[in-house]
Amino acid sequence: MAVTLMLHLKNVDWDQVKKAAKSDVFGGANLNHTVMWGFTKLHDEYTPLQEGTRLRGLNLARVDDEYFINALQIFGIDGLNDHSKQAAIAAGKKETLHVLKYLQENFPGFEKAELVSFPEELYVRETRHIWAEYQLPMSDIWQNRDHWDSIGIASYPVDVQAQTPHDYGYVISAPKQYAIPFRSLVPKDIDGLLVVGRSAGYSSLAAGSARIVPTGMVTGEAAGTAAALALQQDVTFREMSKDKKLIATLREQLDKQGAYIDSFSVDYPYQGEWYDEAIQTLINYGLVVGGYDNDLKVDSKATKIKFAKMFKESMIRAGGESTADKKDKLEIVINKVYSTGDEAITRDELAQYLSDVLIDESTGTSWESLIEKEIVTEKVAKKVKDNKQLKLKEMYAIMADVIHYIEKERSSK
């Protein structure tokens, strides 16, 4: 994800900025007495001075009479490389002066704003992710899932920031709360180490939520407490991660220290629906996006364009190199479907497109062939019995089956 150099300003007229937030200035914003977030039209209105930088909507915080803005995105930076980071800071300083001038000229309340200082460090959202005893998946966040070895909870929206100047990022979902398992702090194959913060055992998508500082503080306290317990009990962290009695002791100690580790059960969207598991499969690959209201619009019509995009990304993300031999067939189908615009897609049309790519030869109709080859499961086949225009929930169910088939094919090669 993009890195950011924060802006640190003074002499901002907070009352005028609040008025702007409540109006349509750059799209307006949400606010409380110390924080504002929004002004999303800045994405398009502000023209950056340098390639590889962009101003997004402002996240603005007031601390006494000073103001901090999280909005300047810098792309293509390796957060593990000092030279790359220093280059980003230099570019960020140059762009900051341009941003300040723009705000002074165009944004009510910033007319007299001045720069206080430049940050010494970048805000780096993502670098490495450690493979852990339990890799927290996106579906756990979607399900508001608890864990037997929970050492704390998190709830931040899954905010995947932009990765290039040509996309704007997205919010996959907004969980109510979910548990961080102790196992997600224990690296595979490396002993004597616990990993906390952004690099802990989260999938890249799950880290869109779990990467934030408060969650890092939660895991940091748990790691310190676990280290003391491991020394006392003369056990390794890996042994501890598999010992329910020791984990219970760890949780008891964290509870005494004021950590929130109470067990919980929280409902999640579409829970218990016949396509529930399909959504979890798709969300683990980032193929569905619920936004802040977790609405996947499952009863809306499935269009050919949406199918084409999901099929292509499914092949890339679930199949990787194992589907390289099907690339030409896939491109033929995708180009054919793209030319149809936003038309609704029927079951048999979707089946024909899938068969053209996934099946070399078929003896019956495309839908029957998908079932025969176990690309589509009997469960889904019973729910999509007739050739009709599909709703999104039906397309989601079929595509989740396709992903499981692709995964199986990949593992067999």
C-alpha positions in Angstrom: 0.0 0.0 0.0 1.0 3.6 -0.4 3.2 5.2 2.2 2.4 8.6 3.7 4.3 11.6 4.9 2.1 13.4 7.5 1.5 17.1 7.4 2.1 19.1 10.6 0.5 22.6 10.5 -0.4 25.5 12.7 -2.6 28.6 12.4 -5.5 26.7 11.0 -9.0 28.2 11.6 -10.7 25.2 13.0 -14.1 26.8 13.0 -13.9 27.5 9.3 -12.7 24.0 8.5 -15.7 22.7 10.6 -18.0 24.8 8.4 -16.4 23.3 5.3 -16.9 19.8 6.7 -20.6 20.4 7.1 -20.9 21.9 3.6 -20.0 20.6 0.2 -16.4 21.9 0.1 -14.5 19.0 -1.5 -17.4 16.7 -0.7 -17.7 17.6 3.0 -16.5 15.4 5.9 -17.4 13.7 9.1 -16.2 15.2 12.3 -16.0 15.4 16.1 -14.4 18.0 18.3 -10.8 17.0 17.4 -10.9 14.9 14.3 -12.3 15.2 10.7 -12.3 12.6 7.9 -13.6 13.0 4.3 -13.2 15.7 1.7 -12.8 12.9 -0.8 -13.2 15.2 -3.9 -9.6 16.3 -3.3 -8.7 13.0 -5.0 -9.6 14.6 -8.3 -9.3 18.3 -7.6 -5.7 18.4 -6.5 -3.0 18.1 -9.2 0.2 16.7 -7.7 3.6 18.3 -8.4 5.4 15.0 -8.8 4.6 11.6 -10.4 4.0 8.9 -7.9 2.3 11.1 -5.4 -1.3 12.0 -4.7 -3.5 13.8 -2.2 -6.4 11.7 -0.9 -9.3 12.9 1.2 -8.1 14.5 4.5 -7.8 12.7 7.8 -7.3 15.7 10.0 -6.6 15.7 13.7 -6.3 18.7 16.1 -3.9 18.4 19.1 -4.1 21.7 21.1 -3.3 24.3 18.5 -1.5 22.1 16.1 -2.9 20.1 13.2 -1.9 16.7 11.7 -3.1 15.6 8.3 -2.9 12.0 6.9 -3.6 12.4 3.2 -0.4 12.6 1.1 0.2 9.2 -0.6 3.5 8.2 -2.1 3.6 5.2 -4.3 6.2 2.5 -5.3 8.1 2.7 -2.1 9.9 -0.3 -0.5 9.3 0.1 3.2 12.2 -2.3 4.0 14.8 -0.2 2.0 16.3 2.8 3.7 17.3 4.4 0.3 13.7 4.0 -0.9 12.3 5.5 2.3 14.6 8.5 2.2 13.7 9.2 -1.4 10.0 9.1 -0.3 10.6 11.5 2.5 12.4 13.9 0.1 9.5 13.7 -2.4 7.0 14.1 0.4 8.6 17.2 1.7 8.6 18.8 -1.7 4.9 17.8 -2.3 4.0 19.0 1.2 4.9 22.6 0.3 2.8 22.3 -2.9 -0.2 20.8 -0.8 0.1 23.6 1.7 0.0 26.3 -1.0 -3.0 24.6 -2.6 -4.9 24.5 0.8 -4.1 28.1 1.5 -5.6 29.1 -1.8 -8.6 26.8 -2.0 -9.6 25.5 1.4 -11.6 27.7 3.9 -9.7 27.9 7.2 -6.2 27.2 5.8 -5.6 30.7 4.5 -3.0 31.4 7.2 -1.8 27.9 7.8 1.9 27.4 8.3 4.2 24.4 8.3 5.4 23.4 11.8 7.8 20.5 10.9 8.4 17.6 8.6 8.1 14.1 10.1 11.4 12.2 10.6 9.7 8.9 9.5 7.2 7.8 6.9 3.9 6.2 7.8 4.6 2.8 6.2 1.3 0.7 6.1 2.6 -2.6 4.8 5.9 -4.5 4.3 6.4 -8.1 5.2 3.9 -10.5 6.9 5.3 -13.4 8.9 4.0 -16.9 8.3 2.5 -17.8 11.7 1.0 -20.8 13.5 -2.3 -19.3 12.6 -2.6 -16.9 9.6 -5.5 -14.6 10.4 -7.7 -14.7 7.3 -10.0 -12.0 6.0 -13.0 -14.3 6.6 -12.3 -14.2 10.4 -12.7 -10.5 10.4 -15.9 -10.7 8.2 -17.4 -13.2 10.7 -16.5 -11.2 13.8 -14.8 -14.4 15.0 -13.6 -15.2 18.4 -10.7 -17.6 19.2 -9.9 -19.9 22.1 -6.5 -18.3 22.4 -7.6 -14.7 22.0 -5.2 -12.2 23.5 -7.2 -9.1 22.6 -9.8 -7.8 20.1 -9.8 -5.4 17.2 -12.5 -3.8 15.2 -11.0 -1.2 12.7 -12.6 -1.2 9.2 -10.6 -3.2 6.6 -9.0 -0.2 4.9 -7.0 -1.3 1.9 -5.2 1.9 0.8 -4.3 2.5 -2.9 -1.4 0.7 -4.4 -0.9 2.9 -7.5 -1.9 6.4 -8.4 -4.6 4.9 -10.7 -6.7 3.3 -7.9 -8.3 4.7 -4.8 -8.2 1.7 -2.4 -11.4 0.4 -0.8 -13.0 -0.8 2.5 -13.6 -4.5 2.3 -15.8 -4.6 5.4 -16.4 -3.0 8.8 -16.3 -5.6 11.5 -18.0 -5.2 14.9 -15.1 -6.9 16.7 -12.8 -9.9 16.2 -10.2 -11.7 18.2 -6.4 -11.8 17.7 -5.2 -15.3 18.4 -1.9 -15.9 20.3 -1.0 -18.3 17.5 -0.9 -15.4 15.1 2.1 -14.0 17.0 4.1 -17.2 16.8 6.2 -17.6 13.6 6.5 -20.9 11.8 9.9 -22.5 12.0 11.5 -19.7 14.1 11.8 -20.3 17.8 12.1 -17.8 20.7 10.3 -15.0 18.8 6.9 -13.4 18.9 5.9 -10.9 16.1 3.5 -8.1 16.9 2.2 -5.1 14.9 1.8 -4.9 11.2 4.1 -7.9 10.5 2.3 -10.4 12.6 0.5 -13.5 11.2 -2.2 -11.7 9.2 -3.1 -12.1 5.6 -2.4 -9.0 3.6 -6.1 -8.2 3.4 -6.8 -8.9 7.1 -3.9 -6.6 7.8 -6.0 -3.8 6.3 -7.7 -3.8 9.7 -5.2 -5.4 12.1 -2.2 -3.2 11.0 -3.3 -0.2 13.1 -1.3 1.0 16.2 -4.0 0.2 18.9 -4.0 -3.5 17.7 -0.2 -3.5 17.7 -0.3 -2.2 21.4 -2.7 -5.0 22.3 -0.4 -7.7 20.7 2.6 -6.1 22.2 1.3 -6.3 25.8 0.3 -9.9 25.2 3.7 -10.8 23.8 5.5 -9.3 26.8 3.2 -11.2 29.2 3.6 -14.4 27.3 7.4 -14.0 27.4 7.4 -13.8 31.2 5.1 -16.8 31.4 7.3 -18.8 29.0 10.4 -18.2 31.1 8.5 -19.0 34.3 7.1 -22.3 32.9 10.3 -23.2 30.9 8.4 -23.7 27.6 8.8 -22.4 24.1 6.2 -20.1 22.5 5.3 -22.9 20.1 4.6 -25.2 23.0 2.6 -22.5 24.7 0.5 -21.9 21.5 -0.7 -25.5 21.6 -1.3 -25.8 25.4 -4.8 -24.8 26.3 -4.0 -24.7 30.0 -1.1 -22.3 29.5 -3.1 -20.1 27.2 -5.8 -19.9 29.8 -3.2 -18.8 32.3 -1.9 -16.2 29.9 -5.5 -14.9 29.3 -6.1 -14.7 33.1 -3.0 -12.6 33.6 -3.9 -10.3 30.7 -7.4 -9.9 32.2 -5.8 -8.9 35.5 -3.8 -6.3 33.6 -6.9 -4.8 32.2 -6.8 -6.3 28.7 -10.1 -7.2 27.1 -10.1 -10.9 26.4 -13.7 -11.9 27.3 -15.3 -14.5 25.0 -17.9 -13.2 22.7 -20.3 -14.2 20.0 -21.3 -11.6 17.3 -23.5 -12.1 14.3 -22.2 -11.3 10.8 -23.8 -10.5 7.4 -25.6 -13.3 5.6 -24.8 -15.7 8.5 -26.6 -19.0 7.9 -27.5 -18.3 4.3 -26.8 -21.1 1.8 -24.1 -19.0 0.1 -22.5 -17.9 3.4 -19.4 -20.0 3.0 -19.0 -18.9 -0.6 -18.8 -15.3 0.5 -16.1 -16.2 3.0 -14.1 -17.8 0.2 -14.4 -14.8 -2.0 -13.6 -12.3 0.7 -10.4 -14.1 1.6 -9.3 -13.4 -2.0 -10.5 -9.8 -1.9 -13.1 -10.6 -4.7 -16.1 -9.0 -2.9 -16.2 -5.6 -1.2 -18.8 -4.7 1.4 -17.7 -1.2 2.3 -18.6 0.4 5.7 -22.1 -1.1 5.7 -21.0 -4.7 4.8 -23.5 -4.7 1.9 -22.7 -7.1 -0.9 -26.0 -6.4 -2.7 -26.5 -10.2 -3.0 -30.0 -9.8 -4.6 -28.8 -7.5 -7.4 -28.4 -8.9 -10.9 -25.2 -10.5 -11.8 -23.8 -8.8 -14.9 -21.4 -10.1 -17.5 -18.8 -7.5 -16.7 -18.9 -8.4 -13.0 -18.5 -12.1 -13.9 -15.6 -11.4 -16.2 -13.7 -9.3 -13.6 -14.3 -11.9 -10.9 -13.3 -14.9 -13.1 -10.1 -13.2 -14.3 -9.1 -12.3 -10.7 -10.0 -15.7 -9.4 -7.7 -17.3 -11.9 -4.9 -14.9 -11.1 -5.2 -14.9 -7.3 -6.2 -18.6 -6.6 -4.3 -20.2 -9.5 -1.2 -18.1 -10.0 1.3 -19.8 -12.2 -0.6 -23.0 -12.3 -3.2 -21.5 -14.6 -0.7 -20.0 -17.0 -1.6 -22.6 -19.7 -5.2 -21.3 -19.7 -4.2 -17.6 -20.1 -4.9 -17.4 -23.8 -8.4 -19.1 -23.4 -9.1 -16.8 -20.5 -8.3 -13.7 -22.5 -10.5 -14.7 -25.4 -13.4 -15.2 -23.0 -12.8 -12.0 -21.1 -12.6 -9.9 -24.3 -15.8 -11.5 -25.5 -17.6 -10.8 -22.3 -16.3 -7.2 -21.9 -17.9 -6.3 -25.2 -21.3 -7.1 -23.9 -21.5 -4.2 -21.4 -23.6 -4.4 -18.3 -26.0 -7.1 -19.5 -27.3 -9.6 -17.0 -25.7 -13.0 -17.3 -27.7 -16.3 -17.3 -26.6 -19.6 -15.7 -25.9 -21.3 -19.0 -24.0 -18.3 -20.4 -21.7 -18.3 -17.3 -21.3 -22.1 -17.6 -20.3 -21.8 -21.2 -17.6 -19.2 -20.4 -16.3 -21.3 -17.6 -16.2 -24.4 -19.7 -14.4 -22.7 -22.5 -11.5 -22.0 -20.1 -11.5 -24.8 -17.6 -12.7 -27.9 -19.7 -10.9 -29.2 -22.7 -13.7 -31.3 -24.0 -17.3 -31.8 -22.8 -19.9 -34.4 -23.6 -23.0 -32.6 -22.4 -24.2 -29.0 -21.9 -21.7 -26.7 -20.3 -23.6 -26.7 -17.0 -23.8 -30.5 -16.8 -20.0 -30.7 -17.7 -19.2 -28.3 -14.8 -21.1 -30.6 -12.4 -19.6 -33.8 -14.0 -16.0 -32.4 -13.6 -16.9 -31.4 -10.0 -16.1 -27.8 -10.8 -19.6 -26.9 -9.5 -20.7 -28.8 -6.4 -24.0 -30.7 -6.0 -25.0 -28.2 -3.3 -24.8 -25.2 -5.6 -26.3 -27.1 -8.5 -29.4 -27.8 -6.5 -29.7 -24.0 -5.7 -29.2 -23.0 -9.3 -31.4 -25.5 -11.0 -32.8 -23.5 -13.9 -31.2 -21.5 -16.7 -32.2 -17.9 -15.7 -30.6 -14.5 -15.1 -28.4 -14.9 -12.0 -28.4 -12.8 -8.9 -25.1 -12.0 -7.4 -25.5 -14.5 -4.5 -25.8 -17.3 -7.1 -22.8 -16.1 -9.1 -20.8 -15.8 -5.8 -21.7 -19.4 -5.0 -20.6 -20.7 -8.4 -17.4 -18.7 -8.4 -16.5 -19.9 -4.9 -16.8 -23.5 -6.3 -14.6 -22.5 -9.2 -12.0 -21.1 -6.8 -11.9 -24.4 -4.8 -11.5 -26.3 -8.1 -8.6 -24.0 -9.1 -7.0 -24.4 -5.7 -7.2 -28.2 -5.9 -5.8 -28.2 -9.4 -2.9 -26.0 -8.2 -2.1 -28.3 -5.3 -2.0 -31.3 -7.6 0.7 -29.8 -9.9 
